[in-house]
Amino acid sequence: MADPTNQMTVIGPDTHIKGDMTFDGTAKILGSFEGTIAAKGELQIAESAKCKAAVEAGKVLVDGSVEGNLTARDRVELTAKARVKGDLVTSRLVVAEGASFVGHCTVGPDVGKGSRPQDGSYPADQKAAAPSPRPEAVRK
């Protein structure tokens, strides 16, 4: 039997998929995908690809457009042509000059293991815990 980590699934440039995708090896999206992606391996989003999905994978390489949250246990790489709108959580992050990223980012070695940093909080937790200004305290 073939080793699933050496296989690559390709979603062609003229293909449009809505739904849930799971895989163990590597998948490359050349067309468009909308839904959720859960992968043990690597997800590659090509330059012409459009992906509206919540993504969880080992590695994510973005060369196209992604709208949705990205979570990668090992690494996320945004190339110069990448366009990402959503929150990003990963152990390692590489961003090329020219990439576009709009969202919140959490990066660190403990992130990909599913555990929190030693102090037990993420920056988003601290921001959420900060008191918001009361309307009566705001003056014009």
C-alpha positions as CSV (number, residue, x, y, z in Angstrom):
1,M,0.0,0.0,0.0
2,A,1.2,3.5,-0.8
3,D,2.4,5.8,2.0
4,P,-0.3,8.4,2.5
5,T,2.2,11.1,3.5
6,N,3.7,10.9,0.0
7,Q,0.4,11.3,-1.8
8,M,-0.9,14.7,-3.1
9,T,-4.6,15.4,-3.7
10,V,-5.2,18.2,-6.2
11,I,-8.4,20.2,-6.5
12,G,-8.2,21.5,-10.1
13,P,-8.5,25.1,-11.2
14,D,-12.0,24.6,-12.6
15,T,-13.3,22.8,-9.5
16,H,-15.6,24.4,-6.9
17,I,-16.2,22.4,-3.7
18,K,-18.4,23.1,-0.7
19,G,-18.3,20.8,2.3
20,D,-15.8,19.2,4.7
21,M,-12.4,17.9,3.6
22,T,-10.1,15.6,5.6
23,F,-6.8,14.1,4.5
24,D,-3.6,12.7,5.9
25,G,-1.0,13.6,3.3
26,T,-0.8,16.8,1.2
27,A,-3.6,18.6,-0.7
28,K,-3.3,21.4,-3.1
29,I,-6.2,23.7,-4.0
30,L,-6.1,25.3,-7.4
31,G,-9.8,26.1,-7.7
32,S,-12.1,27.1,-4.9
33,F,-13.2,25.5,-1.7
34,E,-15.8,26.5,0.9
35,G,-16.3,24.7,4.2
36,T,-13.9,23.1,6.7
37,I,-10.6,21.4,6.2
38,A,-9.0,19.1,8.8
39,A,-5.6,17.6,7.8
40,K,-2.7,15.8,9.4
41,G,-0.5,16.8,6.6
42,E,0.1,19.9,4.5
43,L,-2.4,22.2,2.7
44,Q,-1.2,24.2,-0.2
45,I,-3.5,27.0,-1.5
46,A,-2.3,28.0,-5.0
47,E,-2.1,31.5,-6.4
48,S,-5.3,31.3,-8.3
49,A,-7.2,29.5,-5.5
50,K,-10.0,30.9,-3.3
51,C,-10.6,29.3,0.0
52,K,-13.4,30.2,2.4
53,A,-12.8,27.7,5.2
54,A,-11.8,27.0,8.7
55,V,-8.5,25.2,8.4
56,E,-6.7,22.9,10.8
57,A,-3.5,21.3,9.3
58,G,0.0,20.3,10.1
59,K,1.4,22.9,7.6
60,V,-0.3,25.5,5.5
61,L,1.2,27.3,2.5
62,V,-0.8,30.2,1.1
63,D,-0.1,31.6,-2.3
64,G,-3.8,32.5,-3.0
65,S,-6.8,33.8,-1.1
66,V,-8.1,32.5,2.2
67,E,-11.0,33.8,4.2
68,G,-11.3,32.0,7.5
69,N,-9.3,31.0,10.5
70,L,-6.0,29.0,10.0
71,T,-4.6,26.7,12.6
72,A,-1.4,24.8,11.9
73,R,0.4,22.6,14.3
74,D,3.8,23.1,12.7
75,R,4.0,26.1,10.3
76,V,2.1,28.7,8.2
77,E,3.8,30.3,5.3
78,L,2.3,33.3,3.4
79,T,4.0,34.0,0.1
80,A,4.2,37.5,-1.5
81,K,0.8,36.9,-3.3
82,A,-1.0,35.5,-0.3
83,R,-4.3,37.2,0.8
84,V,-5.5,36.1,4.2
85,K,-8.5,37.4,6.2
86,G,-9.0,35.6,9.5
87,D,-7.3,34.6,12.6
88,L,-4.1,32.6,12.5
89,V,-2.7,30.2,15.2
90,T,0.6,28.3,14.6
91,S,3.9,27.3,16.0
92,R,5.9,29.0,13.3
93,L,5.0,31.7,10.9
94,V,6.7,32.9,7.7
95,V,5.4,36.0,5.9
96,A,6.9,37.2,2.6
97,E,7.0,40.9,1.7
98,G,3.9,41.7,-0.2
99,A,1.6,39.3,1.6
100,S,-1.7,40.6,3.0
101,F,-3.0,39.4,6.4
102,V,-6.0,40.9,8.2
103,G,-6.8,39.2,11.5
104,H,-5.3,38.2,14.9
105,C,-2.2,36.1,15.1
106,T,-0.9,33.8,17.8
107,V,2.5,32.2,17.2
108,G,4.7,30.2,19.5
109,P,6.1,26.7,20.2
110,D,3.4,25.8,22.6
111,V,0.6,26.8,20.3
112,G,0.9,23.9,17.9
113,K,0.8,21.4,20.7
114,G,-2.6,22.5,21.8
115,S,-1.3,23.8,25.2
116,R,-1.3,27.3,26.5
117,P,1.8,29.3,27.2
118,Q,3.2,28.9,30.7
119,D,1.4,32.0,32.0
120,G,-1.9,30.4,31.0
121,S,-3.0,33.2,28.7
122,Y,-2.9,34.4,25.1
123,P,-2.8,38.0,24.2
124,A,-6.5,37.7,23.1
125,D,-7.4,36.6,26.6
126,Q,-5.7,39.6,28.1
127,K,-7.4,41.9,25.6
128,A,-10.8,40.4,26.4
129,A,-10.2,40.7,30.1
130,A,-9.5,44.5,29.9
131,P,-12.3,46.6,31.0
132,S,-14.2,48.4,28.3
133,P,-14.9,52.1,28.7
134,R,-18.3,52.8,30.2
135,P,-20.6,55.0,28.1
136,E,-21.0,57.5,30.9
137,A,-17.2,57.8,31.1
138,V,-16.8,58.8,27.5
139,R,-17.0,62.6,27.0
140,K,-17.1,64.5,23.8
